Amino acid sequence: MADQLTQQIIGAAIEVHRLLGPGLLESVYEEALCHEMSLRDIPFARPAP
């Protein structure tokens, strides 16, 4: 179960990086990854500001 979740998270992160490419602010990737994980129904919690 944990391995499957890990693969889903890595897949979401790779997709975000593939679409956005390198060189953006961390906050941009964070927002995009949260969106991608929501689309994939992967549970997560946003980091505290």
Number of C-alpha atoms within 10 A of each C-alpha: 5 7 8 9 12 11 11 16 19 12 14 22 18 14 15 21 16 10 9 13 11 9 8 10 8 9 9 11 18 15 13 19 19 19 14 18 19 13 10 12 10 13 10 10 6 8 6 4 3
